[in-house]
Amino acid sequence: MFRALRFAAYVSTVALCSYASAASAADLKVVASFSILADLAKNVGGDRVEIQTLVPVDGDAHVYEPKPVDAVALQKADVVLVNGLGLEGFMSRLIETSGTKAPIVEASRGVKPIKGEEEDHEHGHDHGQEAKAETHEGHHHGAWDPHAWQSVSNGEIYVKNITKAFCEADKAGCQTYTQNSEAYLKKLAQLDKDVKAEIAAIPQSKRTIITTHDAFGYFSKAYGLKFVAPEGISTEAEASAADVAKLVDQVKHDKASAVFMENISNPRLIEQIAKETGLKVGGTLYSDALSAADGPASTYIDMFHHNVKTMKAAILGS
């Protein structure tokens, strides 16, 4: 009797181990270039995906330097997610170095891009080469502002692109990805309404604010706040003394309501501007990266709620 029970337990253990191995083997291995993409991917993929993020939380994708382990991750990946629009200046070389055979999926495909402040000339937005055309060496961003995720409606486009990529890579899981996506898109639609309602409560005369770099152009266009920044769409180039002086003059002219730090940037520049303009630092906004799990912006949805709450509190003094 004891032998039979022991054998049954052994068989059960083997079966469980085999199941665990099969489940692990079935996971879709996804590499996301930065934390915001990783969160969107997690909401689509759920338990069927294993996600590795290159640029960590609170990290700056504009100036990120890849590590050897990143190349290994790409080599093993089934899907590689990038923002596109020239955000990830490190990606093309990393892709080449890794020799990955995974599809490189540009999550911003289909977004209507807006021009970045760093360029004043027009050029076509060729998605054909995706990462190689849009994320090239030297961290140069071209004509387009890459921060498209700062509009929730664009975030919905990202989710649809991710869902399509996962379905193509894992046809057996497509129904799951589609169901997850539909549920998440409903949450994003509500988020978009919430953000519009919150911003509508801010008087038009108080809707000019200052951030470190020009990361909120899509937010501005979608929700009606005006952002001014000493740095352009990339944090790579530091603002000069002339840039800061020009911004201070602009702040006085436009009567900005508050200045904000960003989680990815050194606070000294904003502290200097606050001192020279007499404005109080209103807190920290999450622009290009999420917070750690125990922070206030650990998900895409939480990022928007935190940013809007922080902006409103500083502007209205509540």
Contacts in CASP RR format, 6 or more apart in sequence:
PFRMAT RR
TARGET T0000
AUTHOR 0000-0000-0000
METHOD contacts of the structure
MODEL  1
MFRALRFAAYVSTVALCSYASAASAADLKVVASFSILADLAKNVGGDRVE
IQTLVPVDGDAHVYEPKPVDAVALQKADVVLVNGLGLEGFMSRLIETSGT
KAPIVEASRGVKPIKGEEEDHEHGHDHGQEAKAETHEGHHHGAWDPHAWQ
SVSNGEIYVKNITKAFCEADKAGCQTYTQNSEAYLKKLAQLDKDVKAEIA
AIPQSKRTIITTHDAFGYFSKAYGLKFVAPEGISTEAEASAADVAKLVDQ
VKHDKASAVFMENISNPRLIEQIAKETGLKVGGTLYSDALSAADGPASTY
IDMFHHNVKTMKAAILGS
26 48 0 8 1.000
26 172 0 8 1.000
27 48 0 8 1.000
27 49 0 8 1.000
27 50 0 8 1.000
28 45 0 8 1.000
28 48 0 8 1.000
28 49 0 8 1.000
28 50 0 8 1.000
28 78 0 8 1.000
28 79 0 8 1.000
28 166 0 8 1.000
28 169 0 8 1.000
28 170 0 8 1.000
29 49 0 8 1.000
29 50 0 8 1.000
29 52 0 8 1.000
29 76 0 8 1.000
29 77 0 8 1.000
29 78 0 8 1.000
29 79 0 8 1.000
30 41 0 8 1.000
30 49 0 8 1.000
30 50 0 8 1.000
30 51 0 8 1.000
30 52 0 8 1.000
30 77 0 8 1.000
30 78 0 8 1.000
30 79 0 8 1.000
30 80 0 8 1.000
30 81 0 8 1.000
30 166 0 8 1.000
31 51 0 8 1.000
31 52 0 8 1.000
31 53 0 8 1.000
31 54 0 8 1.000
31 73 0 8 1.000
31 74 0 8 1.000
31 77 0 8 1.000
31 79 0 8 1.000
31 80 0 8 1.000
31 81 0 8 1.000
31 102 0 8 1.000
32 38 0 8 1.000
32 41 0 8 1.000
32 51 0 8 1.000
32 52 0 8 1.000
32 53 0 8 1.000
32 54 0 8 1.000
32 81 0 8 1.000
33 53 0 8 1.000
33 54 0 8 1.000
33 55 0 8 1.000
33 61 0 8 1.000
33 80 0 8 1.000
33 81 0 8 1.000
33 82 0 8 1.000
33 83 0 8 1.000
33 87 0 8 1.000
33 88 0 8 1.000
33 91 0 8 1.000
34 53 0 8 1.000
34 54 0 8 1.000
34 55 0 8 1.000
34 59 0 8 1.000
34 61 0 8 1.000
34 83 0 8 1.000
34 87 0 8 1.000
34 88 0 8 1.000
34 288 0 8 1.000
34 289 0 8 1.000
35 53 0 8 1.000
35 55 0 8 1.000
35 56 0 8 1.000
35 57 0 8 1.000
35 59 0 8 1.000
35 289 0 8 1.000
35 290 0 8 1.000
36 149 0 8 1.000
36 288 0 8 1.000
36 289 0 8 1.000
36 290 0 8 1.000
36 300 0 8 1.000
36 303 0 8 1.000
37 53 0 8 1.000
37 81 0 8 1.000
37 82 0 8 1.000
37 83 0 8 1.000
37 107 0 8 1.000
37 158 0 8 1.000
37 162 0 8 1.000
38 51 0 8 1.000
38 53 0 8 1.000
38 81 0 8 1.000
39 290 0 8 1.000
39 299 0 8 1.000
39 300 0 8 1.000
40 107 0 8 1.000
40 155 0 8 1.000
40 158 0 8 1.000
40 159 0 8 1.000
40 162 0 8 1.000
40 300 0 8 1.000
41 49 0 8 1.000
41 51 0 8 1.000
41 81 0 8 1.000
41 162 0 8 1.000
41 166 0 8 1.000
42 49 0 8 1.000
42 51 0 8 1.000
43 159 0 8 1.000
43 180 0 8 1.000
43 181 0 8 1.000
43 184 0 8 1.000
43 300 0 8 1.000
44 159 0 8 1.000
44 162 0 8 1.000
44 163 0 8 1.000
44 166 0 8 1.000
44 177 0 8 1.000
44 180 0 8 1.000
44 181 0 8 1.000
44 184 0 8 1.000
45 166 0 8 1.000
45 176 0 8 1.000
45 177 0 8 1.000
45 180 0 8 1.000
46 176 0 8 1.000
46 180 0 8 1.000
48 170 0 8 1.000
48 173 0 8 1.000
48 176 0 8 1.000
48 177 0 8 1.000
49 166 0 8 1.000
52 73 0 8 1.000
52 77 0 8 1.000
54 64 0 8 1.000
54 66 0 8 1.000
54 70 0 8 1.000
54 73 0 8 1.000
54 94 0 8 1.000
55 61 0 8 1.000
55 64 0 8 1.000
55 289 0 8 1.000
56 289 0 8 1.000
57 289 0 8 1.000
57 290 0 8 1.000
57 291 0 8 1.000
57 292 0 8 1.000
57 298 0 8 1.000
58 263 0 8 1.000
58 264 0 8 1.000
58 289 0 8 1.000
58 290 0 8 1.000
58 291 0 8 1.000
58 292 0 8 1.000
59 263 0 8 1.000
59 264 0 8 1.000
59 288 0 8 1.000
59 289 0 8 1.000
60 235 0 8 1.000
60 264 0 8 1.000
60 265 0 8 1.000
60 288 0 8 1.000
60 289 0 8 1.000
61 83 0 8 1.000
61 87 0 8 1.000
61 88 0 8 1.000
61 288 0 8 1.000
61 289 0 8 1.000
62 87 0 8 1.000
62 89 0 8 1.000
62 139 0 8 1.000
62 234 0 8 1.000
62 235 0 8 1.000
62 236 0 8 1.000
62 288 0 8 1.000
63 139 0 8 1.000
63 235 0 8 1.000
63 236 0 8 1.000
64 88 0 8 1.000
64 90 0 8 1.000
65 90 0 8 1.000
66 90 0 8 1.000
66 93 0 8 1.000
66 94 0 8 1.000
70 94 0 8 1.000
70 98 0 8 1.000
71 94 0 8 1.000
71 97 0 8 1.000
71 98 0 8 1.000
71 99 0 8 1.000
72 98 0 8 1.000
73 98 0 8 1.000
74 80 0 8 1.000
74 94 0 8 1.000
74 95 0 8 1.000
74 98 0 8 1.000
74 99 0 8 1.000
74 100 0 8 1.000
74 102 0 8 1.000
75 98 0 8 1.000
75 99 0 8 1.000
75 100 0 8 1.000
77 100 0 8 1.000
77 102 0 8 1.000
78 102 0 8 1.000
78 169 0 8 1.000
78 170 0 8 1.000
79 102 0 8 1.000
79 103 0 8 1.000
79 105 0 8 1.000
79 165 0 8 1.000
79 166 0 8 1.000
79 169 0 8 1.000
80 95 0 8 1.000
80 100 0 8 1.000
80 102 0 8 1.000
80 103 0 8 1.000
80 104 0 8 1.000
80 105 0 8 1.000
80 131 0 8 1.000
81 105 0 8 1.000
81 107 0 8 1.000
81 162 0 8 1.000
81 165 0 8 1.000
82 88 0 8 1.000
82 91 0 8 1.000
82 104 0 8 1.000
82 105 0 8 1.000
82 106 0 8 1.000
82 107 0 8 1.000
82 130 0 8 1.000
82 131 0 8 1.000
82 134 0 8 1.000
82 135 0 8 1.000
83 106 0 8 1.000
83 107 0 8 1.000
83 108 0 8 1.000
83 146 0 8 1.000
83 148 0 8 1.000
83 149 0 8 1.000
84 106 0 8 1.000
84 107 0 8 1.000
84 108 0 8 1.000
84 130 0 8 1.000
84 131 0 8 1.000
84 134 0 8 1.000
84 135 0 8 1.000
84 146 0 8 1.000
85 108 0 8 1.000
85 111 0 8 1.000
85 113 0 8 1.000
85 125 0 8 1.000
85 134 0 8 1.000
85 141 0 8 1.000
85 144 0 8 1.000
85 145 0 8 1.000
85 146 0 8 1.000
85 148 0 8 1.000
86 134 0 8 1.000
86 135 0 8 1.000
86 136 0 8 1.000
86 140 0 8 1.000
86 141 0 8 1.000
86 142 0 8 1.000
86 144 0 8 1.000
86 146 0 8 1.000
87 134 0 8 1.000
87 135 0 8 1.000
87 141 0 8 1.000
87 146 0 8 1.000
87 147 0 8 1.000
88 131 0 8 1.000
88 135 0 8 1.000
89 135 0 8 1.000
89 136 0 8 1.000
89 137 0 8 1.000
89 138 0 8 1.000
89 139 0 8 1.000
89 140 0 8 1.000
90 135 0 8 1.000
90 137 0 8 1.000
90 139 0 8 1.000
91 104 0 8 1.000
91 131 0 8 1.000
91 135 0 8 1.000
92 131 0 8 1.000
92 132 0 8 1.000
92 135 0 8 1.000
92 136 0 8 1.000
92 137 0 8 1.000
93 137 0 8 1.000
95 104 0 8 1.000
95 131 0 8 1.000
95 132 0 8 1.000
103 165 0 8 1.000
103 168 0 8 1.000
103 169 0 8 1.000
104 130 0 8 1.000
104 131 0 8 1.000
105 130 0 8 1.000
105 161 0 8 1.000
105 162 0 8 1.000
105 165 0 8 1.000
106 127 0 8 1.000
106 130 0 8 1.000
106 131 0 8 1.000
106 134 0 8 1.000
106 161 0 8 1.000
107 158 0 8 1.000
107 161 0 8 1.000
107 162 0 8 1.000
108 146 0 8 1.000
108 148 0 8 1.000
108 149 0 8 1.000
108 154 0 8 1.000
108 157 0 8 1.000
108 158 0 8 1.000
108 161 0 8 1.000
109 127 0 8 1.000
109 130 0 8 1.000
109 157 0 8 1.000
109 161 0 8 1.000
110 127 0 8 1.000
110 157 0 8 1.000
110 161 0 8 1.000
111 148 0 8 1.000
111 154 0 8 1.000
111 157 0 8 1.000
113 125 0 8 1.000
113 144 0 8 1.000
113 145 0 8 1.000
113 148 0 8 1.000
114 144 0 8 1.000
114 145 0 8 1.000
114 217 0 8 1.000
114 218 0 8 1.000
114 221 0 8 1.000
115 143 0 8 1.000
115 144 0 8 1.000
115 145 0 8 1.000
116 141 0 8 1.000
116 142 0 8 1.000
116 143 0 8 1.000
116 144 0 8 1.000
116 145 0 8 1.000
116 214 0 8 1.000
116 232 0 8 1.000
116 233 0 8 1.000
117 145 0 8 1.000
117 214 0 8 1.000
117 232 0 8 1.000
117 233 0 8 1.000
118 141 0 8 1.000
118 142 0 8 1.000
118 232 0 8 1.000
118 233 0 8 1.000
118 234 0 8 1.000
119 141 0 8 1.000
119 142 0 8 1.000
119 143 0 8 1.000
121 143 0 8 1.000
122 143 0 8 1.000
123 142 0 8 1.000
123 143 0 8 1.000
124 143 0 8 1.000
125 144 0 8 1.000
126 133 0 8 1.000
127 133 0 8 1.000
127 134 0 8 1.000
139 234 0 8 1.000
139 236 0 8 1.000
141 233 0 8 1.000
141 234 0 8 1.000
145 214 0 8 1.000
145 217 0 8 1.000
145 218 0 8 1.000
145 233 0 8 1.000
146 233 0 8 1.000
147 215 0 8 1.000
147 216 0 8 1.000
147 217 0 8 1.000
147 218 0 8 1.000
147 233 0 8 1.000
147 287 0 8 1.000
147 288 0 8 1.000
148 154 0 8 1.000
148 155 0 8 1.000
148 157 0 8 1.000
148 158 0 8 1.000
148 218 0 8 1.000
149 155 0 8 1.000
149 158 0 8 1.000
149 218 0 8 1.000
149 300 0 8 1.000
150 215 0 8 1.000
150 216 0 8 1.000
150 217 0 8 1.000
150 218 0 8 1.000
150 219 0 8 1.000
150 222 0 8 1.000
150 287 0 8 1.000
151 218 0 8 1.000
151 219 0 8 1.000
151 221 0 8 1.000
151 222 0 8 1.000
151 223 0 8 1.000
152 188 0 8 1.000
152 191 0 8 1.000
152 192 0 8 1.000
152 195 0 8 1.000
152 222 0 8 1.000
152 304 0 8 1.000
153 192 0 8 1.000
153 222 0 8 1.000
154 218 0 8 1.000
155 188 0 8 1.000
155 300 0 8 1.000
156 185 0 8 1.000
156 188 0 8 1.000
156 189 0 8 1.000
159 181 0 8 1.000
159 184 0 8 1.000
159 185 0 8 1.000
159 188 0 8 1.000
160 181 0 8 1.000
160 185 0 8 1.000
162 181 0 8 1.000
163 177 0 8 1.000
163 178 0 8 1.000
163 180 0 8 1.000
163 181 0 8 1.000
166 173 0 8 1.000
166 174 0 8 1.000
166 177 0 8 1.000
167 173 0 8 1.000
167 174 0 8 1.000
167 177 0 8 1.000
167 178 0 8 1.000
170 177 0 8 1.000
187 301 0 8 1.000
188 301 0 8 1.000
191 301 0 8 1.000
191 304 0 8 1.000
191 305 0 8 1.000
194 305 0 8 1.000
194 308 0 8 1.000
195 223 0 8 1.000
195 304 0 8 1.000
195 308 0 8 1.000
196 223 0 8 1.000
198 308 0 8 1.000
198 309 0 8 1.000
198 312 0 8 1.000
199 207 0 8 1.000
199 223 0 8 1.000
199 224 0 8 1.000
199 225 0 8 1.000
199 308 0 8 1.000
201 312 0 8 1.000
201 316 0 8 1.000
202 225 0 8 1.000
202 311 0 8 1.000
202 312 0 8 1.000
202 315 0 8 1.000
202 316 0 8 1.000
205 255 0 8 1.000
206 257 0 8 1.000
206 315 0 8 1.000
206 316 0 8 1.000
207 224 0 8 1.000
207 225 0 8 1.000
207 226 0 8 1.000
207 257 0 8 1.000
207 315 0 8 1.000
208 225 0 8 1.000
208 226 0 8 1.000
208 227 0 8 1.000
208 228 0 8 1.000
208 251 0 8 1.000
208 254 0 8 1.000
208 255 0 8 1.000
208 256 0 8 1.000
208 257 0 8 1.000
209 225 0 8 1.000
209 226 0 8 1.000
209 227 0 8 1.000
209 228 0 8 1.000
209 256 0 8 1.000
209 257 0 8 1.000
209 258 0 8 1.000
209 259 0 8 1.000
209 260 0 8 1.000
209 311 0 8 1.000
209 314 0 8 1.000
209 315 0 8 1.000
210 227 0 8 1.000
210 228 0 8 1.000
210 229 0 8 1.000
210 247 0 8 1.000
210 251 0 8 1.000
210 256 0 8 1.000
210 258 0 8 1.000
210 259 0 8 1.000
210 260 0 8 1.000
210 270 0 8 1.000
210 273 0 8 1.000
210 277 0 8 1.000
210 279 0 8 1.000
211 227 0 8 1.000
211 228 0 8 1.000
211 229 0 8 1.000
211 259 0 8 1.000
211 260 0 8 1.000
211 262 0 8 1.000
211 270 0 8 1.000
211 285 0 8 1.000
211 287 0 8 1.000
212 229 0 8 1.000
212 230 0 8 1.000
212 231 0 8 1.000
212 235 0 8 1.000
212 260 0 8 1.000
212 261 0 8 1.000
212 262 0 8 1.000
212 265 0 8 1.000
212 269 0 8 1.000
212 270 0 8 1.000
213 229 0 8 1.000
213 230 0 8 1.000
213 231 0 8 1.000
213 232 0 8 1.000
213 233 0 8 1.000
213 234 0 8 1.000
213 235 0 8 1.000
213 262 0 8 1.000
213 265 0 8 1.000
213 287 0 8 1.000
214 227 0 8 1.000
214 229 0 8 1.000
214 231 0 8 1.000
214 232 0 8 1.000
214 233 0 8 1.000
215 229 0 8 1.000
215 233 0 8 1.000
215 262 0 8 1.000
215 287 0 8 1.000
215 288 0 8 1.000
216 225 0 8 1.000
216 227 0 8 1.000
216 285 0 8 1.000
216 287 0 8 1.000
217 227 0 8 1.000
219 225 0 8 1.000
219 227 0 8 1.000
220 226 0 8 1.000
220 227 0 8 1.000
225 311 0 8 1.000
226 254 0 8 1.000
228 247 0 8 1.000
228 250 0 8 1.000
228 251 0 8 1.000
228 254 0 8 1.000
228 256 0 8 1.000
229 247 0 8 1.000
230 239 0 8 1.000
230 243 0 8 1.000
230 244 0 8 1.000
230 247 0 8 1.000
230 269 0 8 1.000
230 273 0 8 1.000
231 237 0 8 1.000
231 238 0 8 1.000
231 239 0 8 1.000
231 243 0 8 1.000
231 269 0 8 1.000
235 264 0 8 1.000
235 265 0 8 1.000
238 269 0 8 1.000
239 247 0 8 1.000
239 269 0 8 1.000
244 269 0 8 1.000
244 272 0 8 1.000
244 273 0 8 1.000
244 276 0 8 1.000
247 273 0 8 1.000
248 273 0 8 1.000
248 276 0 8 1.000
248 277 0 8 1.000
251 273 0 8 1.000
251 277 0 8 1.000
251 279 0 8 1.000
252 277 0 8 1.000
256 277 0 8 1.000
256 279 0 8 1.000
257 279 0 8 1.000
257 314 0 8 1.000
257 315 0 8 1.000
258 279 0 8 1.000
258 280 0 8 1.000
258 281 0 8 1.000
258 282 0 8 1.000
258 311 0 8 1.000
258 314 0 8 1.000
258 315 0 8 1.000
259 270 0 8 1.000
259 273 0 8 1.000
259 274 0 8 1.000
259 277 0 8 1.000
259 279 0 8 1.000
259 280 0 8 1.000
259 281 0 8 1.000
259 282 0 8 1.000
260 270 0 8 1.000
260 281 0 8 1.000
260 282 0 8 1.000
260 283 0 8 1.000
260 284 0 8 1.000
260 285 0 8 1.000
260 310 0 8 1.000
260 311 0 8 1.000
260 314 0 8 1.000
261 267 0 8 1.000
261 270 0 8 1.000
261 281 0 8 1.000
261 283 0 8 1.000
261 284 0 8 1.000
261 285 0 8 1.000
262 284 0 8 1.000
262 285 0 8 1.000
262 286 0 8 1.000
262 287 0 8 1.000
262 288 0 8 1.000
263 284 0 8 1.000
263 285 0 8 1.000
263 286 0 8 1.000
263 287 0 8 1.000
263 289 0 8 1.000
263 291 0 8 1.000
263 297 0 8 1.000
264 287 0 8 1.000
264 288 0 8 1.000
264 289 0 8 1.000
267 281 0 8 1.000
270 281 0 8 1.000
271 281 0 8 1.000
273 279 0 8 1.000
274 280 0 8 1.000
274 281 0 8 1.000
280 314 0 8 1.000
282 310 0 8 1.000
282 313 0 8 1.000
282 314 0 8 1.000
283 310 0 8 1.000
283 314 0 8 1.000
284 310 0 8 1.000
285 307 0 8 1.000
285 310 0 8 1.000
285 311 0 8 1.000
286 296 0 8 1.000
286 297 0 8 1.000
286 303 0 8 1.000
286 306 0 8 1.000
286 307 0 8 1.000
290 297 0 8 1.000
290 298 0 8 1.000
290 299 0 8 1.000
290 300 0 8 1.000
290 302 0 8 1.000
290 303 0 8 1.000
291 297 0 8 1.000
291 298 0 8 1.000
291 303 0 8 1.000
292 298 0 8 1.000
296 302 0 8 1.000
296 306 0 8 1.000
297 303 0 8 1.000
297 306 0 8 1.000
297 307 0 8 1.000
312 318 0 8 1.000
END
